[in-house]
Amino acid sequence: MRVDDIMIDPMATHTNTVAVLVALAMIWVGGCGRSEQAAEDAASLIKQLASDDEDTHLRAAWKLTKLEGSALAPLGEAIQSKNRTLALRAGDVLRNIGQPAVDTLTQAMGDANANWPYIAAAALAQIEPKASAAVDTLIVTLKKGDAEARALAADTLGRLQIDPKTIINALLKTLRDDDENVCKNAAQSLVAIGKPALDSLISAMSDSQIKHKHHVALAIARFGADASKAGEAILTMLNPDDAESRALVVFTLGKIRAKSDQVISALIKMFDDAENRVADTAAQNVGRMGAVAIDPLLKVFENKETAKYRRAAFALSIIGHEASKATDALLALLTQGDKETRGMAAFALSKISHGDKKVVSALVDVVTNGPGPSDVQMYAAEALGRITPPATDAIPALTEAMKHADQTVRQAAAEAIKNIKSPPATQPHSGCSSGCVH
């Protein structure tokens, strides 16, 4: 067949073209219809977003997020509403929509007539942590906004991943805010910034204009051992007459692992605190300092500070074998004071002795002869079962103790013999029934 033989029907071509155009028109009309419907839906959902009913406004927020582009214009209007609750909810929706909402938020943030520019800035910062344009708006809000606005701005600044110097300076001033929630958010944002903010937080402990300084201390605590140099700064907020202040100080010092002479001295002074939680935590903190705390602890016994004996013994038990120079002081406690103190001395000796024959002999003597209540004999038997290497020389005395009139002594002796013959793989420090902490 030749090309000339192929005939094209003009009418057929015209008909096909018309059909295509009609189809395209129908698609366009349908698209317009759907766009108009989406816009109507968005407008209706914005009204629901302002509802006082939680289910209603949460459901509306979810639906608006799904609409994405179709919801941007009405959400842009809502975020500038005079109704702050609606504006905050609109900001949350735009944040959840994400990148497509950046232009809407940027426009709302830059509008000179905007009611709540910081809401747009906060949402934008969470979408784009490097959005430097949000910084100025948020810092202005820290200075001029009400408490709710300042709290959100303070919280948001810590999320921005840009040069922190300007942000740190603004947040440090915000720590002085009269509103506790604003101060707390500023402190937490400084923690979020990380090590670049640590020195500034430590310096803030000496700022007399900060009314809610406990939030600064808690922020420093979150840096852990990296903030160990802050020990003296934390001590500045210690109020001997305020139990909560004392508890906060010992908690923070423990978190940062501060171990200066001044810190050790302050903590040992708290060994006889009226609040057991304070005294026990102080002893635990000192024990965790290790060898550096041994001599200060021995001075408790040298100075005959009897009210502190039990916690001093507990601290030494945490230090362990390194504290063997405390053996004689602890042996003396076995026959002194109340049963809890003597029991703690027995426990500490089991942790520091490392098989010292003198210690084993003294504990055997207590198991066999007392003196004192049977509780002390029980503690001594338990201690013999903990000593490493195993105190095999104590087995005859422990066997005899299994005939004791007191059931607790019999049980402790039996358990000790079991441990000596088959030492447990690990002997956790917390295995102390002699009132380690209470």
C-alpha positions as CSV (number, residue, x, y, z in Angstrom):
1,M,0.0,0.0,0.0
2,R,1.2,3.5,-0.9
3,V,1.1,6.4,1.4
4,D,-1.2,8.2,-1.0
5,D,-3.7,5.4,-0.5
6,I,-4.2,6.3,3.1
7,M,-7.3,8.5,3.4
8,I,-7.9,10.7,6.5
9,D,-11.5,11.5,7.3
10,P,-11.7,15.2,8.3
11,M,-14.9,14.7,10.1
12,A,-13.5,11.9,12.3
13,T,-10.5,14.1,13.2
14,H,-12.8,17.0,14.1
15,T,-15.0,14.7,16.2
16,N,-12.0,13.3,18.2
17,T,-10.6,16.8,18.9
18,V,-14.0,18.0,20.2
19,A,-14.2,14.9,22.5
20,V,-10.8,15.6,23.9
21,L,-11.6,19.3,24.6
22,V,-14.9,18.4,26.2
23,A,-13.1,15.9,28.5
24,L,-10.5,18.4,29.5
25,A,-13.2,20.9,30.2
26,M,-15.0,18.5,32.4
27,I,-11.8,17.7,34.3
28,W,-11.1,21.4,34.8
29,V,-14.7,22.1,36.0
30,G,-14.5,19.1,38.3
31,G,-11.1,20.3,39.7
32,C,-12.6,23.7,40.3
33,G,-15.5,22.1,42.0
34,R,-13.3,20.0,44.2
35,S,-11.1,23.1,45.1
36,E,-14.2,25.1,46.0
37,Q,-15.4,22.2,48.1
38,A,-12.1,21.9,49.8
39,A,-12.1,25.6,50.5
40,E,-15.6,25.4,52.0
41,D,-14.5,22.4,54.1
42,A,-11.5,24.3,55.4
43,A,-13.6,27.3,56.3
44,S,-16.0,25.0,58.2
45,L,-13.2,23.2,59.9
46,I,-11.7,26.5,61.1
47,K,-14.9,27.3,62.9
48,Q,-14.7,23.8,64.5
49,L,-11.1,24.4,65.4
50,A,-12.2,27.2,67.7
51,S,-14.7,25.0,69.5
52,D,-14.5,24.6,73.3
53,D,-15.2,20.9,72.9
54,E,-12.0,19.0,72.8
55,D,-13.1,16.2,70.5
56,T,-14.4,18.7,68.0
57,H,-11.4,20.9,67.8
58,L,-9.0,17.9,67.8
59,R,-10.9,16.2,64.9
60,A,-11.0,19.5,63.0
61,A,-7.2,19.9,63.4
62,W,-6.6,16.4,62.1
63,K,-8.8,17.0,59.0
64,L,-7.2,20.4,58.3
65,T,-3.8,18.7,58.4
66,K,-5.0,16.3,55.7
67,L,-6.2,19.1,53.5
68,E,-2.7,20.6,53.4
69,G,-2.6,23.2,50.6
70,S,-6.3,23.8,50.5
71,A,-6.2,24.8,54.2
72,L,-3.2,27.1,54.1
73,A,-5.1,30.3,53.3
74,P,-7.8,29.9,56.0
75,L,-5.2,28.8,58.5
76,G,-3.1,31.9,57.7
77,E,-6.1,34.0,58.6
78,A,-6.8,31.9,61.7
79,I,-3.3,32.3,63.1
80,Q,-3.8,36.0,63.1
81,S,-7.2,35.8,64.7
82,K,-7.8,37.9,67.8
83,N,-8.8,34.7,69.5
84,R,-5.4,33.4,70.8
85,T,-6.7,29.9,71.4
86,L,-7.7,29.6,67.8
87,A,-4.4,31.2,66.7
88,L,-2.4,28.7,68.8
89,R,-4.4,25.7,67.3
90,A,-3.9,27.1,63.8
91,G,-0.2,27.3,64.5
92,D,-0.1,23.7,65.6
93,V,-1.9,22.6,62.4
94,L,0.5,24.6,60.2
95,R,3.4,23.0,62.1
96,N,2.0,19.6,61.4
97,I,1.5,20.3,57.7
98,G,5.2,21.1,57.6
99,Q,7.2,22.5,54.7
100,P,4.2,23.5,52.6
101,A,3.2,25.9,55.4
102,V,6.5,27.8,55.6
103,D,5.4,30.7,53.4
104,T,2.2,31.1,55.2
105,L,3.9,31.2,58.6
106,T,6.6,33.5,57.3
107,Q,4.0,35.9,56.0
108,A,2.0,35.8,59.3
109,M,5.2,36.3,61.3
110,G,6.2,39.4,59.3
111,D,2.8,41.1,59.2
112,A,3.1,44.4,61.1
113,N,-0.5,44.1,62.1
114,A,-0.4,40.5,63.3
115,N,-1.9,39.8,66.7
116,W,0.4,37.0,67.7
117,P,3.5,36.9,65.5
118,Y,5.3,34.7,68.0
119,I,2.9,31.9,67.4
120,A,3.9,31.8,63.7
121,A,7.5,32.1,64.7
122,A,7.2,29.2,67.1
123,A,5.6,27.0,64.5
124,L,8.1,28.0,61.9
125,A,11.0,27.2,64.2
126,Q,9.8,23.7,64.7
127,I,9.5,23.1,60.9
128,E,12.8,24.7,60.1
129,P,15.2,24.7,63.2
130,K,17.6,26.9,61.2
131,A,14.9,29.6,60.6
132,S,16.9,32.6,61.7
133,A,14.0,34.9,60.8
134,A,12.1,33.6,63.8
135,V,14.8,34.6,66.3
136,D,14.1,38.4,66.3
137,T,10.3,37.9,66.7
138,L,10.8,35.5,69.6
139,I,13.3,37.7,71.4
140,V,11.0,40.7,71.1
141,T,8.3,38.5,72.6
142,L,10.5,37.7,75.6
143,K,10.7,41.4,76.3
144,K,7.2,42.6,75.4
145,G,4.8,39.6,75.5
146,D,2.5,38.5,78.3
147,A,3.5,35.5,80.4
148,E,1.9,33.0,78.1
149,A,3.7,34.5,75.1
150,R,7.0,34.7,76.9
151,A,6.8,31.1,78.0
152,L,6.2,29.9,74.4
153,A,9.0,32.1,73.1
154,A,11.4,30.9,75.8
155,D,10.6,27.3,75.0
156,T,11.0,27.7,71.3
157,L,14.3,29.5,71.2
158,G,16.0,26.3,72.5
159,R,14.8,24.4,69.5
160,L,16.6,26.7,66.9
161,Q,19.8,25.3,65.5
162,I,21.7,28.5,64.8
163,D,24.6,30.4,66.3
164,P,23.6,30.3,70.0
165,K,25.3,33.4,71.4
166,T,22.4,35.8,70.8
167,I,19.9,33.2,72.0
168,I,21.8,32.4,75.2
169,N,22.1,36.0,76.1
170,A,18.3,36.5,75.7
171,L,17.5,33.4,77.7
172,L,19.8,34.4,80.5
173,K,17.9,37.6,81.0
174,T,14.7,35.7,80.8
175,L,15.8,33.6,83.8
176,R,15.0,36.7,85.8
177,D,11.3,36.6,84.8
178,D,8.8,36.9,87.6
179,D,6.7,34.1,86.1
180,E,8.0,30.7,87.1
181,N,6.9,28.9,84.0
182,V,8.8,31.4,81.8
183,C,12.0,31.0,83.9
184,K,11.6,27.2,83.8
185,N,11.3,27.2,80.0
186,A,14.3,29.5,79.6
187,A,16.4,27.2,81.7
188,Q,15.3,24.1,79.8
189,S,16.0,25.8,76.5
190,L,19.6,26.6,77.7
191,V,19.9,22.8,78.5
192,A,18.7,22.1,74.9
193,I,21.4,24.4,73.5
194,G,24.0,22.2,75.3
195,K,27.5,22.8,76.5
196,P,27.8,26.3,75.0
197,A,25.2,27.4,77.6
198,L,26.7,25.6,80.6
199,D,29.1,28.3,81.9
200,S,26.3,30.9,81.5
201,L,23.9,28.7,83.6
202,I,26.6,28.3,86.3
203,S,27.2,32.1,86.4
204,A,23.4,32.6,86.7
205,M,23.5,30.9,90.1
206,S,25.1,34.0,91.5
207,D,22.5,36.3,89.9
208,S,20.5,37.8,92.8
209,Q,17.7,38.9,90.4
210,I,16.7,35.3,89.6
211,K,13.7,34.5,91.8
212,H,13.2,30.9,90.7
213,K,16.8,29.7,90.9
214,H,15.9,26.1,91.6
215,H,15.1,25.8,87.9
216,V,18.6,26.9,87.1
217,A,20.0,24.3,89.5
218,L,17.9,21.6,87.9
219,A,19.0,22.6,84.5
220,I,22.7,22.3,85.6
221,A,21.9,18.9,87.0
222,R,20.9,17.7,83.5
223,F,24.5,18.2,82.3
224,G,25.7,15.5,84.7
225,A,29.4,15.1,85.3
226,D,30.1,17.8,82.7
227,A,28.9,20.3,85.3
228,S,31.0,19.0,88.2
229,K,32.7,22.4,88.4
230,A,29.4,23.9,89.5
231,G,29.5,22.4,93.0
232,E,30.3,25.7,94.9
233,A,27.7,27.5,92.8
234,I,25.0,25.0,93.7
235,L,25.9,25.4,97.4
236,T,25.0,29.1,97.3
237,M,21.3,28.3,97.2
238,L,21.5,26.1,100.3
239,N,19.0,27.2,102.9
240,P,19.6,25.3,106.2
241,D,16.1,26.1,107.3
242,D,14.4,24.8,104.2
243,A,14.1,21.1,103.7
244,E,13.3,21.4,100.0
245,S,16.3,23.6,99.4
246,R,18.6,21.0,101.1
247,A,17.0,18.2,99.1
248,L,17.5,20.0,95.9
249,V,21.2,20.8,96.7
250,V,22.1,17.2,97.5
251,F,20.2,15.9,94.5
252,T,22.0,18.3,92.1
253,L,25.4,17.7,93.7
254,G,24.9,14.0,93.2
255,K,23.9,14.4,89.5
256,I,26.9,16.5,88.6
257,R,29.4,14.4,90.7
258,A,30.9,17.5,92.3
259,K,33.7,16.5,94.7
260,S,35.6,19.5,95.9
261,D,36.6,19.9,99.6
262,Q,33.9,22.4,100.1
263,V,31.2,20.1,98.6
264,I,32.4,17.1,100.7
265,S,32.3,19.2,103.9
266,A,28.8,20.5,103.1
267,L,27.5,17.1,102.4
268,I,29.0,15.5,105.5
269,K,27.3,18.3,107.6
270,M,24.0,16.9,106.3
271,F,24.6,13.4,107.5
272,D,22.5,14.2,110.6
273,D,19.8,16.2,108.7
274,A,16.3,16.0,110.2
275,E,15.1,14.8,106.7
276,N,16.2,11.2,106.2
277,R,16.1,11.6,102.4
278,V,18.5,14.5,102.6
279,A,20.9,12.7,105.0
280,D,20.8,9.4,103.0
281,T,21.4,11.1,99.7
282,A,24.2,13.2,101.1
283,A,25.9,10.0,102.3
284,Q,25.4,8.3,99.0
285,N,26.9,11.2,97.1
286,V,30.0,11.3,99.3
287,G,30.5,7.5,99.0
288,R,30.4,7.8,95.2
289,M,33.3,10.3,95.3
290,G,35.6,7.5,96.1
291,A,39.0,7.8,97.7
292,V,39.0,11.6,97.9
293,A,36.3,11.3,100.6
294,I,37.9,8.8,102.9
295,D,39.9,11.2,105.1
296,P,37.0,13.6,105.6
297,L,34.8,10.6,106.6
298,L,37.3,9.4,109.1
299,K,37.2,12.8,110.8
300,V,33.6,12.1,111.6
301,F,34.8,9.3,113.9
302,E,37.8,11.3,115.2
303,N,35.5,14.2,116.1
304,K,33.1,11.8,117.8
305,E,30.1,13.2,115.7
306,T,28.0,10.2,116.8
307,A,24.9,11.4,115.0
308,K,26.7,11.0,111.7
309,Y,28.4,7.6,112.3
310,R,25.8,5.5,110.5
311,R,25.9,7.6,107.3
312,A,29.7,7.8,107.4
313,A,29.8,4.0,107.6
314,F,27.4,3.8,104.7
315,A,29.5,6.2,102.6
316,L,32.6,4.1,103.3
317,S,30.8,0.9,102.3
318,I,30.1,2.5,98.9
319,I,33.8,3.3,98.5
320,G,34.7,-0.3,99.2
321,H,38.2,-1.8,99.4
322,E,39.9,1.6,98.8
323,A,38.5,2.5,102.3
324,S,40.4,-0.2,104.2
325,K,42.2,2.4,106.3
326,A,38.8,2.9,108.0
327,T,38.8,-0.6,109.3
328,D,39.7,0.2,112.9
329,A,37.1,3.0,113.2
330,L,34.4,0.7,111.9
331,L,35.5,-2.2,114.2
332,A,35.1,0.2,117.1
333,L,31.5,0.9,116.0
334,L,30.5,-2.8,116.3
335,T,30.1,-2.4,120.0
336,Q,28.9,1.2,120.1
337,G,25.7,3.1,119.6
338,D,22.3,1.9,118.5
339,K,21.7,-1.3,116.6
340,E,21.3,0.4,113.3
341,T,24.8,2.1,113.6
342,R,26.4,-1.2,114.6
343,G,24.6,-3.1,111.8
344,M,25.9,-0.5,109.3
345,A,29.4,-0.9,110.7
346,A,29.2,-4.6,110.1
347,F,27.9,-4.0,106.5
348,A,30.7,-1.5,105.8
349,L,33.3,-3.9,107.1
350,S,32.1,-6.6,104.8
351,K,32.6,-4.2,101.8
352,I,36.0,-2.9,102.7
353,S,37.8,-5.8,104.4
354,H,38.9,-7.9,101.5
355,G,39.2,-11.0,103.7
356,D,41.0,-9.2,106.6
357,K,41.3,-11.8,109.4
358,K,40.9,-9.2,112.0
359,V,37.5,-8.2,110.6
360,V,36.4,-11.8,110.3
361,S,37.4,-12.5,113.9
362,A,35.5,-9.4,115.2
363,L,32.4,-10.3,113.3
364,V,32.5,-13.9,114.5
365,D,32.8,-12.6,118.1
366,V,29.7,-10.5,117.6
367,V,27.8,-13.5,116.2
368,T,28.9,-15.7,119.0
369,N,28.8,-13.3,122.0
370,G,26.9,-10.2,121.1
371,P,26.7,-7.9,123.0
372,G,23.4,-6.3,122.4
373,P,20.2,-7.2,120.7
374,S,20.0,-10.2,118.4
375,D,19.6,-7.8,115.5
376,V,23.3,-7.0,115.8
377,Q,24.2,-10.7,115.7
378,M,22.0,-11.0,112.6
379,Y,23.8,-8.1,110.9
380,A,27.2,-9.6,111.7
381,A,26.2,-13.0,110.3
382,E,25.0,-11.3,107.1
383,A,28.3,-9.4,106.8
384,L,30.3,-12.6,107.1
385,G,28.4,-14.0,104.2
386,R,29.3,-11.0,102.1
387,I,33.0,-10.8,102.7
388,T,35.3,-11.6,99.7
389,P,37.2,-13.8,99.5
390,P,34.8,-16.0,101.4
391,A,35.3,-16.1,105.1
392,T,35.5,-19.9,105.5
393,D,37.0,-19.6,109.0
394,A,33.6,-18.3,110.1
395,I,31.6,-21.4,109.2
396,P,31.9,-23.1,112.6
397,A,30.6,-20.1,114.4
398,L,27.8,-19.6,111.9
399,T,26.9,-23.3,112.2
400,E,26.6,-22.8,115.9
401,A,24.5,-19.6,115.3
402,M,22.0,-21.7,113.4
403,K,20.9,-22.9,116.9
404,H,20.2,-19.4,118.1
405,A,16.9,-18.7,119.8
406,D,16.1,-15.9,117.4
407,Q,14.9,-17.0,114.0
408,T,16.4,-14.0,112.2
409,V,19.8,-14.9,113.5
410,R,19.4,-18.6,112.4
411,Q,18.2,-17.5,108.9
412,A,21.1,-15.0,108.5
413,A,23.6,-17.7,109.6
414,A,22.3,-20.3,107.2
415,E,22.3,-17.8,104.3
416,A,25.9,-16.7,105.2
417,I,27.1,-20.3,105.1
418,K,25.4,-20.8,101.8
419,N,27.2,-17.7,100.4
420,I,30.5,-18.7,101.8
421,K,30.4,-22.2,100.2
422,S,28.9,-21.0,96.9
423,P,29.6,-17.3,96.5
424,P,27.1,-15.5,94.4
425,A,28.4,-14.2,91.0
426,T,27.7,-10.6,92.1
427,Q,26.9,-9.2,95.5
428,P,24.9,-6.0,94.9
429,H,25.6,-3.1,97.2
430,S,21.9,-2.7,98.0
431,G,21.8,-6.1,99.7
432,C,21.9,-4.5,103.1
433,S,19.2,-5.2,105.7
434,S,20.9,-3.1,108.4
435,G,19.1,0.2,107.5
436,C,21.4,1.4,104.8
437,V,19.1,4.3,104.1
438,H,15.8,5.4,105.5
